[in-house]
Amino acid sequence: MLRVVAIVAAALVGAAVFSSVGAQETPDRSCDGNTYQIVECQKGKLKLLEKRLAAAYTKALQMAEPKQRAQLQAAQQAWLKFRDADCDYYELGGGTFARIETGYCMMDLTAARAYELEQAVEP
């Protein structure tokens, strides 16, 4: 039960951080074309966002106090599970647009988490 509360709390914090993110930190959502082209565009942008997230996470781990590292690792693993489960909701909606909604979900949440970690290690 405590683990579920922690995951929900992490999700709410992530949502709050995302809602406060300025335009420069949000992913560019200008993928145009047919469904295939939009999804391929989203995949490319998500790959860049995941690199940004990995860099922020690595820096946060390096700057964390030794007693914080295990908690950050656990939080990141829980966040990844949350992101994937949350975005799977859209995927299960069916239809062509579900793939596009899923892509934007992945992009938005990944950008918000990267921003959150970047802000945590700023001096």
N, CA, C and O atoms as a MOPAC input file, in Angstrom:
PM7 MOZYME 1SCF
protein

 N      0.82100 1    -1.19100 1     0.00000 1
 C      0.00000 1     0.00000 1     0.00000 1
 C      0.86700 1     1.25700 1     0.00000 1
 O      0.58100 1     2.21500 1    -0.72000 1
 N      1.91700 1     1.25100 1     0.80300 1
 C      2.81100 1     2.40500 1     0.86700 1
 C      3.46900 1     2.64300 1    -0.48500 1
 O      3.67200 1     3.79200 1    -0.87700 1
 N      3.80300 1     1.58200 1    -1.19800 1
 C      4.41800 1     1.70300 1    -2.51500 1
 C      3.46100 1     2.37600 1    -3.49300 1
 O      3.88100 1     3.20800 1    -4.29800 1
 N      2.17500 1     2.02100 1    -3.42900 1
 C      1.16900 1     2.63200 1    -4.30500 1
 C      1.04400 1     4.11900 1    -3.99500 1
 O      0.95400 1     4.93800 1    -4.90900 1
 N      1.03700 1     4.47000 1    -2.71900 1
 C      0.95300 1     5.86900 1    -2.32100 1
 C      2.16700 1     6.63200 1    -2.84200 1
 O      2.03600 1     7.76400 1    -3.30900 1
 N      3.33800 1     6.02300 1    -2.76600 1
 C      4.55500 1     6.67400 1    -3.25600 1
 C      4.49200 1     6.88600 1    -4.76300 1
 O      4.90400 1     7.93600 1    -5.25600 1
 N      3.98800 1     5.91700 1    -5.48900 1
 C      3.88000 1     6.04500 1    -6.95000 1
 C      2.87400 1     7.12500 1    -7.30800 1
 O      3.11900 1     7.93000 1    -8.20700 1
 N      1.75500 1     7.14900 1    -6.61900 1
 C      0.74500 1     8.18200 1    -6.88700 1
 C      1.30700 1     9.55700 1    -6.55800 1
 O      1.09000 1    10.51300 1    -7.30200 1
 N      2.03000 1     9.65900 1    -5.44300 1
 C      2.62900 1    10.94500 1    -5.07600 1
 C      3.63400 1    11.39400 1    -6.13300 1
 O      3.67600 1    12.57000 1    -6.49500 1
 N      4.44300 1    10.45700 1    -6.62700 1
 C      5.40400 1    10.79400 1    -7.67500 1
 C      4.69000 1    11.25700 1    -8.93500 1
 O      5.14300 1    12.18300 1    -9.60800 1
 N      3.59000 1    10.62300 1    -9.24600 1
 C      2.81400 1    11.00900 1   -10.43500 1
 C      2.25500 1    12.41300 1   -10.27300 1
 O      2.28900 1    13.20900 1   -11.21200 1
 N      1.74400 1    12.71800 1    -9.09500 1
 C      1.18500 1    14.04800 1    -8.86300 1
 C      2.26200 1    15.11900 1    -8.90700 1
 O      2.03700 1    16.20300 1    -9.44700 1
 N      3.42100 1    14.82900 1    -8.35000 1
 C      4.53100 1    15.77100 1    -8.41300 1
 C      4.94300 1    15.98000 1    -9.86300 1
 O      5.17000 1    17.11000 1   -10.29400 1
 N      5.03800 1    14.89000 1   -10.61200 1
 C      5.39300 1    15.00100 1   -12.02700 1
 C      4.38600 1    15.83100 1   -12.79500 1
 O      4.76400 1    16.63800 1   -13.64500 1
 N      3.11700 1    15.64400 1   -12.50900 1
 C      2.07300 1    16.42600 1   -13.18500 1
 C      2.17400 1    17.89100 1   -12.80600 1
 O      1.99600 1    18.76800 1   -13.65100 1
 N      2.45900 1    18.16100 1   -11.53900 1
 C      2.60200 1    19.54900 1   -11.10600 1
 C      3.80600 1    20.20200 1   -11.76800 1
 O      3.73800 1    21.35600 1   -12.19200 1
 N      4.89500 1    19.47300 1   -11.85300 1
 C      6.08600 1    20.00800 1   -12.50600 1
 C      5.79600 1    20.27900 1   -13.96800 1
 O      6.17400 1    21.32500 1   -14.49600 1
 N      5.12400 1    19.33600 1   -14.63000 1
 C      4.83000 1    19.52800 1   -16.04500 1
 C      3.94900 1    20.74700 1   -16.25500 1
 O      4.13900 1    21.48700 1   -17.22000 1
 N      2.99200 1    20.96700 1   -15.36900 1
 C      2.09300 1    22.09900 1   -15.55900 1
 C      2.82100 1    23.42100 1   -15.37700 1
 O      2.35800 1    24.45100 1   -15.86800 1
 N      3.95500 1    23.41200 1   -14.68100 1
 C      4.70000 1    24.64500 1   -14.47400 1
 C      5.85100 1    24.81100 1   -15.45500 1
 O      6.57900 1    25.80100 1   -15.39300 1
 N      6.01900 1    23.86800 1   -16.34400 1
 C      7.11500 1    23.92300 1   -17.30300 1
 C      6.80000 1    24.97100 1   -18.35300 1
 O      5.69100 1    25.01400 1   -18.88500 1
 N      7.78300 1    25.82100 1   -18.65300 1
 C      7.61300 1    26.84600 1   -19.67400 1
 C      7.69100 1    26.26800 1   -21.06400 1
 O      8.02500 1    25.09800 1   -21.25100 1
 N      7.38100 1    27.09700 1   -22.03400 1
 C      7.33200 1    26.65500 1   -23.43200 1
 C      8.67400 1    26.10800 1   -23.91600 1
 O      8.69700 1    25.19800 1   -24.74500 1
 N      9.77400 1    26.63000 1   -23.42700 1
 C     11.06300 1    26.16200 1   -23.92900 1
 C     11.41000 1    24.76600 1   -23.45500 1
 O     12.26500 1    24.11500 1   -24.05500 1
 N     10.77100 1    24.28100 1   -22.39100 1
 C     11.07400 1    22.95600 1   -21.88400 1
 C     10.13000 1    21.89600 1   -22.42600 1
 O     10.41200 1    20.70600 1   -22.28600 1
 N      9.02800 1    22.28300 1   -23.03300 1
 C      8.08000 1    21.31000 1   -23.54600 1
 C      8.54200 1    20.81000 1   -24.90200 1
 O      9.19200 1    21.53700 1   -25.65300 1
 N      8.21100 1    19.58500 1   -25.20900 1
 C      8.65000 1    19.05900 1   -26.49700 1
 C      7.92600 1    19.74200 1   -27.64500 1
 O      6.75900 1    20.11500 1   -27.53300 1
 N      8.63400 1    19.89700 1   -28.73600 1
 C      8.03900 1    20.44900 1   -29.94800 1
 C      7.01600 1    19.43800 1   -30.44900 1
 O      7.35300 1    18.28100 1   -30.69900 1
 N      5.78800 1    19.86400 1   -30.59500 1
 C      4.71700 1    18.93900 1   -30.98400 1
 C      4.34000 1    19.12000 1   -32.44000 1
 O      3.20000 1    18.84600 1   -32.81500 1
 N      5.25400 1    19.56800 1   -33.26000 1
 C      4.92600 1    19.88300 1   -34.65100 1
 C      5.15600 1    18.71400 1   -35.59900 1
 O      5.79300 1    18.88100 1   -36.63900 1
 N      4.66300 1    17.57300 1   -35.26800 1
 C      4.73400 1    16.42400 1   -36.15800 1
 C      3.50300 1    16.44400 1   -37.06300 1
 O      2.37200 1    16.38700 1   -36.58000 1
 N      3.72200 1    16.52400 1   -38.35200 1
 C      2.62300 1    16.60200 1   -39.31200 1
 C      2.69000 1    15.43300 1   -40.28200 1
 O      3.69500 1    14.72800 1   -40.36500 1
 N      1.60500 1    15.24500 1   -41.00800 1
 C      1.54600 1    14.21100 1   -42.02800 1
 C      0.47900 1    13.19500 1   -41.70900 1
 O     -0.44200 1    13.45300 1   -40.93400 1
 N      0.61900 1    12.02600 1   -42.32500 1
 C     -0.32500 1    10.95200 1   -42.03400 1
 C      0.06700 1    10.29300 1   -40.70900 1
 O      1.07600 1    10.65800 1   -40.10700 1
 N     -0.71400 1     9.34500 1   -40.26900 1
 C     -0.47000 1     8.71200 1   -38.97100 1
 C      0.93200 1     8.13700 1   -38.88500 1
 O      1.62000 1     8.33100 1   -37.88300 1
 N      1.36100 1     7.43700 1   -39.91500 1
 C      2.69800 1     6.84100 1   -39.91100 1
 C      3.76500 1     7.91800 1   -39.75000 1
 O      4.68200 1     7.75800 1   -38.94500 1
 N      3.66000 1     9.00100 1   -40.49400 1
 C      4.65700 1    10.06800 1   -40.43100 1
 C      4.67300 1    10.74600 1   -39.06400 1
 O      5.73600 1    11.07100 1   -38.53600 1
 N      3.48800 1    10.95400 1   -38.49900 1
 C      3.41700 1    11.57500 1   -37.17400 1
 C      4.05700 1    10.66900 1   -36.12900 1
 O      4.83900 1    11.13600 1   -35.30100 1
 N      3.73400 1     9.38500 1   -36.16200 1
 C      4.27900 1     8.43800 1   -35.17900 1
 C      5.79400 1     8.33400 1   -35.32300 1
 O      6.50300 1     8.28500 1   -34.31800 1
 N      6.29600 1     8.29900 1   -36.54200 1
 C      7.75300 1     8.24300 1   -36.74400 1
 C      8.42900 1     9.51500 1   -36.24500 1
 O      9.50800 1     9.45400 1   -35.65700 1
 N      7.81000 1    10.65200 1   -36.47200 1
 C      8.32200 1    11.91900 1   -35.96500 1
 C      8.35800 1    11.90300 1   -34.43600 1
 O      9.34200 1    12.31900 1   -33.82400 1
 N      7.28000 1    11.42300 1   -33.83500 1
 C      7.21600 1    11.33700 1   -32.37700 1
 C      8.31200 1    10.42800 1   -31.82600 1
 O      8.91400 1    10.73300 1   -30.79600 1
 N      8.56700 1     9.32900 1   -32.50000 1
 C      9.61900 1     8.40500 1   -32.05600 1
 C     10.97400 1     9.10900 1   -32.04300 1
 O     11.75200 1     8.95100 1   -31.10200 1
 N     11.25000 1     9.87600 1   -33.07600 1
 C     12.51700 1    10.60600 1   -33.12800 1
 C     12.63200 1    11.63000 1   -32.01800 1
 O     13.68500 1    11.75600 1   -31.39300 1
 N     11.56000 1    12.36100 1   -31.76900 1
 C     11.57600 1    13.36600 1   -30.70500 1
 C     11.65500 1    12.71500 1   -29.33100 1
 O     12.32000 1    13.23000 1   -28.43200 1
 N     10.97800 1    11.58700 1   -29.17000 1
 C     11.04000 1    10.87300 1   -27.89600 1
 C     12.45300 1    10.37100 1   -27.62900 1
 O     12.92300 1    10.40600 1   -26.49200 1
 N     13.12200 1     9.91100 1   -28.66400 1
 C     14.50300 1     9.44200 1   -28.49800 1
 C     15.38700 1    10.57500 1   -27.95900 1
 O     16.21500 1    10.34400 1   -27.07800 1
 N     15.21800 1    11.78100 1   -28.47700 1
 C     15.98300 1    12.93500 1   -27.98800 1
 C     15.61400 1    13.28000 1   -26.55100 1
 O     16.48400 1    13.59700 1   -25.74000 1
 N     14.33200 1    13.21700 1   -26.24100 1
 C     13.89300 1    13.49400 1   -24.87300 1
 C     14.40800 1    12.44900 1   -23.89600 1
 O     14.74300 1    12.77700 1   -22.75800 1
 N     14.47500 1    11.19700 1   -24.32700 1
 C     14.99400 1    10.15300 1   -23.44500 1
 C     16.49200 1    10.33100 1   -23.20400 1
 O     16.98300 1    10.00700 1   -22.12200 1
 N     17.22000 1    10.83800 1   -24.19000 1
 C     18.64500 1    11.14600 1   -23.98200 1
 C     18.78400 1    12.27800 1   -22.97400 1
 O     19.64800 1    12.23800 1   -22.09800 1
 N     17.93300 1    13.28100 1   -23.10400 1
 C     17.93800 1    14.40100 1   -22.15200 1
 C     17.62100 1    13.89800 1   -20.75100 1
 O     18.27200 1    14.29500 1   -19.78500 1
 N     16.62000 1    13.02300 1   -20.63600 1
 C     16.24900 1    12.45400 1   -19.34400 1
 C     17.40100 1    11.64400 1   -18.75900 1
 O     17.70700 1    11.76800 1   -17.57300 1
 N     18.03500 1    10.82700 1   -19.57400 1
 C     19.15400 1    10.00600 1   -19.09100 1
 C     20.28700 1    10.88000 1   -18.57100 1
 O     20.88900 1    10.57200 1   -17.54200 1
 N     20.57900 1    11.96000 1   -19.27300 1
 C     21.65100 1    12.86800 1   -18.83400 1
 C     21.27800 1    13.53000 1   -17.50900 1
 O     22.11800 1    13.64100 1   -16.61700 1
 N     20.04200 1    13.96500 1   -17.37400 1
 C     19.60700 1    14.61000 1   -16.13700 1
 C     19.61800 1    13.62300 1   -14.97300 1
 O     20.01400 1    13.96800 1   -13.85900 1
 N     19.18300 1    12.40000 1   -15.23900 1
 C     19.15600 1    11.37000 1   -14.20400 1
 C     20.57400 1    11.02200 1   -13.75900 1
 O     20.83600 1    10.89800 1   -12.56200 1
 N     21.47600 1    10.86700 1   -14.70500 1
 C     22.87100 1    10.55600 1   -14.37900 1
 C     23.48300 1    11.66300 1   -13.53500 1
 O     24.17600 1    11.39200 1   -12.55400 1
 N     23.22900 1    12.90800 1   -13.91500 1
 C     23.76900 1    14.03900 1   -13.15200 1
 C     23.15700 1    14.07500 1   -11.75400 1
 O     23.85800 1    14.33800 1   -10.77700 1
 N     21.86600 1    13.81600 1   -11.65400 1
 C     21.21400 1    13.81000 1   -10.34300 1
 C     21.79200 1    12.72100 1    -9.44800 1
 O     22.00800 1    12.94000 1    -8.25600 1
 N     22.04200 1    11.54700 1   -10.02400 1
 C     22.65600 1    10.45600 1    -9.24800 1
 C     24.04800 1    10.84800 1    -8.76200 1
 O     24.41000 1    10.58900 1    -7.61500 1
 N     24.81700 1    11.46800 1    -9.63900 1
 C     26.17700 1    11.86900 1    -9.27800 1
 C     26.18500 1    12.92100 1    -8.17800 1
 O     27.07200 1    12.91500 1    -7.32400 1
 N     25.21600 1    13.81800 1    -8.18800 1
 C     25.18100 1    14.91600 1    -7.22200 1
 C     24.45500 1    14.54500 1    -5.92800 1
 O     24.53200 1    15.27800 1    -4.94100 1
 N     23.76000 1    13.42500 1    -5.92900 1
 C     22.99500 1    13.01700 1    -4.74900 1
 C     23.92300 1    12.58400 1    -3.62500 1
 O     25.02300 1    12.08100 1    -3.85300 1
 N     23.45000 1    12.79300 1    -2.42100 1
 C     24.14600 1    12.26900 1    -1.25700 1
 C     24.06300 1    10.75200 1    -1.32300 1
 O     23.09800 1    10.21600 1    -1.86700 1
 N     25.05700 1    10.04500 1    -0.77900 1
 C     25.01800 1     8.58100 1    -0.83800 1
 C     23.69800 1     7.98300 1    -0.35000 1
 O     23.20200 1     7.02400 1    -0.94100 1
 N     23.12800 1     8.53400 1     0.71400 1
 C     21.87200 1     7.99300 1     1.25200 1
 C     20.67900 1     8.29200 1     0.33800 1
 O     19.62400 1     7.67700 1     0.49300 1
 N     20.82500 1     9.21900 1    -0.60500 1
 C     19.73000 1     9.56800 1    -1.52200 1
 C     19.72100 1     8.70400 1    -2.78400 1
 O     18.68200 1     8.56500 1    -3.43000 1
 N     20.85200 1     8.13100 1    -3.13400 1
 C     20.97500 1     7.44800 1    -4.42400 1
 C     19.99400 1     6.28800 1    -4.59700 1
 O     19.34200 1     6.17200 1    -5.63400 1
 N     19.89200 1     5.44000 1    -3.59000 1
 C     18.97700 1     4.29300 1    -3.70700 1
 C     17.53200 1     4.76900 1    -3.85300 1
 O     16.75100 1     4.17100 1    -4.59300 1
 N     17.17900 1     5.84800 1    -3.14600 1
 C     15.81900 1     6.37900 1    -3.24400 1
 C     15.56600 1     6.97200 1    -4.62600 1
 O     14.48300 1     6.79900 1    -5.18400 1
 N     16.54900 1     7.66400 1    -5.18000 1
 C     16.39700 1     8.22100 1    -6.53200 1
 C     16.25400 1     7.09700 1    -7.55600 1
 O     15.44400 1     7.19400 1    -8.47700 1
 N     17.03300 1     6.04100 1    -7.39800 1
 C     16.92200 1     4.90800 1    -8.31300 1
 C     15.52800 1     4.27200 1    -8.22800 1
 O     14.91800 1     3.95500 1    -9.24900 1
 N     15.03700 1     4.09200 1    -6.99900 1
 C     13.70000 1     3.50900 1    -6.82100 1
 C     12.62400 1     4.43000 1    -7.39900 1
 O     11.67600 1     3.96500 1    -8.03200 1
 N     12.77700 1     5.72500 1    -7.18100 1
 C     11.80400 1     6.68600 1    -7.70900 1
 C     11.80400 1     6.68100 1    -9.23300 1
 O     10.74500 1     6.75200 1    -9.85700 1
 N     12.98200 1     6.59600 1    -9.82800 1
 C     13.06000 1     6.59900 1   -11.29300 1
 C     12.42500 1     5.32800 1   -11.87200 1
 O     11.71700 1     5.38300 1   -12.87800 1
 N     12.68000 1     4.20200 1   -11.23800 1
 C     12.06800 1     2.95200 1   -11.70600 1
 C     10.54400 1     3.02200 1   -11.58700 1
 O      9.82500 1     2.58400 1   -12.48500 1
 N     10.05900 1     3.57600 1   -10.47400 1
 C      8.61000 1     3.72100 1   -10.29100 1
 C      8.04500 1     4.70200 1   -11.31000 1
 O      6.96000 1     4.48300 1   -11.84900 1
 N      8.77300 1     5.77700 1   -11.57600 1
 C      8.30500 1     6.76800 1   -12.54200 1
 C      8.20500 1     6.15500 1   -13.93500 1
 O      7.22800 1     6.38300 1   -14.64800 1
 N      9.21200 1     5.38000 1   -14.32100 1
 C      9.17200 1     4.73200 1   -15.64100 1
 C      7.96700 1     3.80800 1   -15.77400 1
 O      7.30700 1     3.78100 1   -16.81300 1
 N      7.68500 1     3.04900 1   -14.71400 1
 C      6.51400 1     2.17000 1   -14.73600 1
 C      5.23200 1     2.98800 1   -14.84000 1
 O      4.31400 1     2.62800 1   -15.57700 1
 N      5.17900 1     4.08800 1   -14.09800 1
 C      4.01000 1     4.95800 1   -14.16100 1
 C      3.83600 1     5.52200 1   -15.56700 1
 O      2.74100 1     5.46300 1   -16.12700 1
 N      4.90700 1     6.06800 1   -16.14100 1
 C      4.82400 1     6.67200 1   -17.47400 1
 C      4.30100 1     5.65900 1   -18.48700 1
 O      3.38700 1     5.94700 1   -19.26000 1
 N      4.89200 1     4.48300 1   -18.47000 1
 C      4.49100 1     3.46900 1   -19.44200 1
 C      3.04100 1     3.03300 1   -19.23700 1
 O      2.29900 1     2.87700 1   -20.20700 1
 N      2.63400 1     2.83600 1   -17.98400 1
 C      1.25900 1     2.42800 1   -17.70800 1
 C      0.27700 1     3.53800 1   -18.06000 1
 O     -0.78900 1     3.27900 1   -18.61800 1
 N      0.63900 1     4.77300 1   -17.73400 1
 C     -0.23400 1     5.90200 1   -18.02400 1
 C     -0.43300 1     6.06200 1   -19.53000 1
 O     -1.55600 1     6.27000 1   -19.99000 1
 N      0.63000 1     5.96900 1   -20.28000 1
 C      0.53300 1     6.13400 1   -21.72800 1
 C     -0.09100 1     4.91800 1   -22.40900 1
 O     -0.67500 1     5.04800 1   -23.48500 1
 N      0.02100 1     3.75700 1   -21.80700 1
 C     -0.65800 1     2.57200 1   -22.34500 1
 C     -2.17200 1     2.75200 1   -22.33800 1
 O     -2.87700 1     2.16400 1   -23.15800 1
 N     -2.65800 1     3.55000 1   -21.42800 1
 C     -4.08400 1     3.85100 1   -21.37700 1
 C     -4.54800 1     4.38400 1   -22.73600 1
 O     -5.58100 1     3.95800 1   -23.25300 1
 N     -3.79000 1     5.30700 1   -23.30400 1
 C     -4.15400 1     5.87900 1   -24.60300 1
 C     -4.02000 1     4.84900 1   -25.71300 1
 O     -4.85300 1     4.78700 1   -26.61700 1
 N     -2.98000 1     4.04900 1   -25.64100 1
 C     -2.74600 1     3.01600 1   -26.65800 1
 C     -3.91300 1     2.04200 1   -26.72100 1
 O     -4.28800 1     1.58000 1   -27.79900 1
 N     -4.48400 1     1.73400 1   -25.56900 1
 C     -5.58100 1     0.78100 1   -25.51200 1
 C     -6.91200 1     1.37500 1   -25.96800 1
 O     -7.91200 1     0.66300 1   -26.05800 1
 N     -6.92600 1     2.67400 1   -26.25500 1
 C     -8.14000 1     3.31600 1   -26.72200 1
 C     -8.55400 1     2.85200 1   -28.10700 1
 O     -9.71700 1     2.97100 1   -28.49200 1
 N     -7.60900 1     2.33200 1   -28.84200 1
 C     -7.91000 1     1.83400 1   -30.17600 1
 C     -8.01200 1     2.95500 1   -31.19000 1
 O     -8.07300 1     4.13400 1   -30.84000 1
 N     -8.02700 1     2.57200 1   -32.41400 1
 C     -8.13400 1     3.54000 1   -33.49100 1
 C     -6.78700 1     4.13800 1   -33.85100 1
 O     -5.79900 1     3.97800 1   -33.13300 1
 N     -6.77300 1     4.82000 1   -34.96100 1
 C     -5.53700 1     5.41300 1   -35.47000 1
 C     -5.01000 1     6.49400 1   -34.54400 1
 O     -3.80500 1     6.58800 1   -34.31300 1
 N     -5.90500 1     7.30500 1   -34.01700 1
 C     -5.46900 1     8.42900 1   -33.20200 1
 C     -4.85800 1     7.98000 1   -31.87600 1
 O     -4.10700 1     8.73700 1   -31.26200 1
 N     -5.16200 1     6.77500 1   -31.42700 1
 C     -4.61500 1     6.27100 1   -30.16300 1
 C     -3.09200 1     6.22900 1   -30.21000 1
 O     -2.43800 1     6.53900 1   -29.21400 1
 N     -2.52500 1     5.85500 1   -31.33600 1
 C     -1.05900 1     5.81100 1   -31.45200 1
 C     -0.46800 1     7.20300 1   -31.33300 1
 O      0.59800 1     7.37700 1   -30.74300 1
 N     -1.14600 1     8.18900 1   -31.88200 1
 C     -0.66100 1     9.56900 1   -31.81600 1
 C     -0.77300 1    10.08900 1   -30.38700 1
 O      0.16100 1    10.71400 1   -29.88500 1
 N     -1.90000 1     9.84000 1   -29.72800 1
 C     -2.06600 1    10.25900 1   -28.33900 1
 C     -1.01700 1     9.62000 1   -27.44100 1
 O     -0.48100 1    10.26700 1   -26.54200 1
 N     -0.72600 1     8.35300 1   -27.68700 1
 C      0.28500 1     7.64600 1   -26.90200 1
 C      1.64900 1     8.30500 1   -27.07500 1
 O      2.37400 1     8.50200 1   -26.10000 1
 N      1.99400 1     8.63900 1   -28.29200 1
 C      3.27600 1     9.29200 1   -28.56000 1
 C      3.40200 1    10.61600 1   -27.84000 1
 O      4.44200 1    10.91000 1   -27.25000 1
 N      2.34700 1    11.41900 1   -27.88300 1
 C      2.40100 1    12.70700 1   -27.19000 1
 C      2.44800 1    12.52700 1   -25.68100 1
 O      3.10400 1    13.30200 1   -24.98500 1
 N      1.76400 1    11.52300 1   -25.17200 1
 C      1.82500 1    11.22200 1   -23.74600 1
 C      3.26800 1    10.91000 1   -23.33200 1
 O      3.77300 1    11.45300 1   -22.35000 1
 N      3.91600 1    10.03700 1   -24.09000 1
 C      5.30700 1     9.66500 1   -23.78400 1
 C      6.22000 1    10.88700 1   -23.84900 1
 O      7.07700 1    11.07300 1   -22.98500 1
 N      6.03600 1    11.71400 1   -24.86900 1
 C      6.86500 1    12.90900 1   -25.02000 1
 C      6.65200 1    13.87900 1   -23.86000 1
 O      7.61200 1    14.37200 1   -23.26900 1
 N      5.38600 1    14.14700 1   -23.54100 1
 C      5.07100 1    15.12000 1   -22.50100 1
 C      5.59600 1    14.69100 1   -21.13500 1
 O      6.22500 1    15.48100 1   -20.43000 1
 N      5.33700 1    13.43700 1   -20.76400 1
 C      5.78200 1    12.97400 1   -19.45300 1
 C      7.30200 1    12.88900 1   -19.36800 1
 O      7.88100 1    13.20300 1   -18.32800 1
 N      7.95200 1    12.46900 1   -20.44800 1
 C      9.41100 1    12.37500 1   -20.44900 1
 C     10.03700 1    13.76000 1   -20.33600 1
 O     11.00800 1    13.94200 1   -19.60200 1
 N      9.49600 1    14.72700 1   -21.04900 1
 C      9.99900 1    16.10800 1   -20.96000 1
 C      9.81900 1    16.65800 1   -19.55000 1
 O     10.70900 1    17.32600 1   -19.02400 1
 N      8.66700 1    16.37900 1   -18.93400 1
 C      8.41200 1    16.87900 1   -17.58700 1
 C      9.38200 1    16.26600 1   -16.57900 1
 O      9.88200 1    16.96700 1   -15.69900 1
 N      9.65300 1    14.96900 1   -16.69900 1
 C     10.58300 1    14.30900 1   -15.76000 1
 C     11.99900 1    14.80400 1   -15.97500 1
 O     12.73000 1    15.01700 1   -15.00800 1
 N     12.40000 1    14.98900 1   -17.22300 1
 C     13.74600 1    15.51900 1   -17.50000 1
 C     13.88300 1    16.89700 1   -16.87600 1
 O     14.89300 1    17.19600 1   -16.23900 1
 N     12.87100 1    17.73700 1   -17.05800 1
 C     12.90500 1    19.08900 1   -16.49400 1
 C     12.97900 1    19.04300 1   -14.97400 1
 O     13.74400 1    19.78700 1   -14.36000 1
 N     12.18200 1    18.16600 1   -14.37000 1
 C     12.18000 1    18.02400 1   -12.92100 1
 C     13.57800 1    17.66700 1   -12.39600 1
 O     14.05200 1    18.26400 1   -11.43000 1
 N     14.22400 1    16.70300 1   -13.02800 1
 C     15.56100 1    16.29900 1   -12.59300 1
 C     16.59300 1    17.37800 1   -12.88000 1
 O     17.51600 1    17.57700 1   -12.08900 1
 N     16.45200 1    18.06500 1   -13.98100 1
 C     17.38400 1    19.16400 1   -14.30300 1
 C     17.29300 1    20.25200 1   -13.26100 1
 O     18.31400 1    20.79900 1   -12.84400 1
 N     16.08800 1    20.57500 1   -12.83500 1
 C     15.89000 1    21.61500 1   -11.81800 1
 C     16.39800 1    21.16800 1   -10.44800 1
 O     16.82600 1    21.99400 1    -9.64100 1
 N     16.35100 1    19.88500 1   -10.19000 1
 C     16.80900 1    19.36400 1    -8.89500 1
 C     18.31200 1    19.50900 1    -8.71400 1
 O     18.79700 1    19.58800 1    -7.58600 1
 N     19.05300 1    19.54300 1    -9.81900 1
 C     20.51300 1    19.61400 1    -9.71600 1
 C     21.06000 1    20.98500 1   -10.07600 1
 O     22.27500 1    21.18200 1   -10.08100 1
 N     20.18200 1    21.93700 1   -10.37700 1
 C     20.65100 1    23.29300 1   -10.66800 1
 C     21.17200 1    23.93300 1    -9.38800 1
 O     20.59600 1    23.75100 1    -8.31600 1
 N     22.25200 1    24.67400 1    -9.50400 1
 C     22.80400 1    25.33200 1    -8.29900 1
 C     21.93800 1    26.45000 1    -7.77300 1
 O     22.28400 1    27.08100 1    -6.77400 1

